[in-house]
Protein backbone atom coordinates (compact mmCIF):
# COMPACT_ATOMS: atom_id res chain seq x y z
CA UNK A 1 0.00 0.00 0.00
CA UNK A 2 1.32 3.47 -0.87
CA UNK A 3 0.41 6.70 0.83
CA UNK A 4 0.58 10.11 -0.73
CA UNK A 5 2.67 12.82 0.82
CA UNK A 6 0.77 15.86 2.03
CA UNK A 7 0.25 18.52 -0.62
CA UNK A 8 2.72 21.34 -0.05
CA UNK A 9 1.67 24.96 0.03
CA UNK A 10 2.72 27.02 -3.00
CA UNK A 11 3.47 30.01 -0.74
CA UNK A 12 6.71 31.82 -1.60
CA UNK A 13 6.43 34.46 1.17
CA UNK A 14 5.77 37.15 -1.43
CA UNK A 15 2.32 38.18 -0.25
CA UNK A 16 1.00 40.89 -2.52
CA UNK A 17 -2.38 40.66 -4.21
CA UNK A 18 -2.77 41.96 -7.74
CA UNK A 19 -5.88 44.18 -7.52
CA UNK A 20 -6.81 43.44 -11.13
CA UNK A 21 -6.72 39.63 -10.97
CA UNK A 22 -7.08 39.01 -7.23
CA UNK A 23 -4.12 36.62 -7.39
CA UNK A 24 -1.14 36.71 -5.06
CA UNK A 25 1.93 37.78 -7.01
CA UNK A 26 4.03 35.20 -5.16
CA UNK A 27 1.97 32.02 -5.28
CA UNK A 28 -0.83 32.90 -7.73
CA UNK A 29 -3.61 31.87 -5.36
CA UNK A 30 -6.69 33.94 -4.58
CA UNK A 31 -7.26 35.28 -1.09
CA UNK A 32 -10.03 32.70 -0.60
CA UNK A 33 -7.69 29.88 -1.65
CA UNK A 34 -4.98 31.14 0.70
CA UNK A 35 -7.42 31.43 3.62
CA UNK A 36 -8.90 27.97 3.04
CA UNK A 37 -5.63 26.13 2.30
CA UNK A 38 -5.17 24.59 5.75
CA UNK A 39 -8.67 23.08 5.72
CA UNK A 40 -8.77 21.97 2.06
CA UNK A 41 -8.67 18.32 1.12
CA UNK A 42 -5.59 17.13 -0.76
CA UNK A 43 -7.74 16.80 -3.88
CA UNK A 44 -8.80 20.43 -3.60
CA UNK A 45 -5.20 21.52 -3.04
CA UNK A 46 -4.12 19.62 -6.15
CA UNK A 47 -6.91 21.32 -8.11
CA UNK A 48 -5.59 24.73 -7.00
CA UNK A 49 -2.02 23.71 -7.91
CA UNK A 50 -3.25 22.75 -11.40
CA UNK A 51 -4.54 26.30 -11.92
CA UNK A 52 -1.39 28.09 -10.74
CA UNK A 53 0.72 27.40 -13.83
CA UNK A 54 -2.07 28.66 -16.07
CA UNK A 55 -2.45 31.83 -14.02
CA UNK A 56 1.29 32.50 -14.06
CA UNK A 57 1.47 32.01 -17.83
CA UNK A 58 -1.56 34.25 -18.35
CA UNK A 59 0.14 37.02 -16.37
CA UNK A 60 3.38 36.64 -18.36
CA UNK A 61 1.51 36.90 -21.65
CA UNK A 62 -0.37 39.99 -20.52
CA UNK A 63 2.83 41.71 -19.39
CA UNK A 64 4.75 41.08 -22.62
CA UNK A 65 5.34 44.22 -24.66
CA UNK A 66 3.25 44.37 -27.82
C-alpha positions in Angstrom: 0.0 0.0 0.0 1.3 3.5 -0.9 0.4 6.7 0.8 0.6 10.1 -0.7 2.7 12.8 0.8 0.8 15.9 2.0 0.3 18.5 -0.6 2.7 21.3 0.0 1.7 25.0 0.0 2.7 27.0 -3.0 3.5 30.0 -0.7 6.7 31.8 -1.6 6.4 34.5 1.2 5.8 37.2 -1.4 2.3 38.2 -0.3 1.0 40.9 -2.5 -2.4 40.7 -4.2 -2.8 42.0 -7.7 -5.9 44.2 -7.5 -6.8 43.4 -11.1 -6.7 39.6 -11.0 -7.1 39.0 -7.2 -4.1 36.6 -7.4 -1.1 36.7 -5.1 1.9 37.8 -7.0 4.0 35.2 -5.2 2.0 32.0 -5.3 -0.8 32.9 -7.7 -3.6 31.9 -5.4 -6.7 33.9 -4.6 -7.3 35.3 -1.1 -10.0 32.7 -0.6 -7.7 29.9 -1.7 -5.0 31.1 0.7 -7.4 31.4 3.6 -8.9 28.0 3.0 -5.6 26.1 2.3 -5.2 24.6 5.8 -8.7 23.1 5.7 -8.8 22.0 2.1 -8.7 18.3 1.1 -5.6 17.1 -0.8 -7.7 16.8 -3.9 -8.8 20.4 -3.6 -5.2 21.5 -3.0 -4.1 19.6 -6.2 -6.9 21.3 -8.1 -5.6 24.7 -7.0 -2.0 23.7 -7.9 -3.3 22.8 -11.4 -4.5 26.3 -11.9 -1.4 28.1 -10.7 0.7 27.4 -13.8 -2.1 28.7 -16.1 -2.5 31.8 -14.0 1.3 32.5 -14.1 1.5 32.0 -17.8 -1.6 34.3 -18.4 0.1 37.0 -16.4 3.4 36.6 -18.4 1.5 36.9 -21.7 -0.4 40.0 -20.5 2.8 41.7 -19.4 4.8 41.1 -22.6 5.3 44.2 -24.7 3.3 44.4 -27.8 
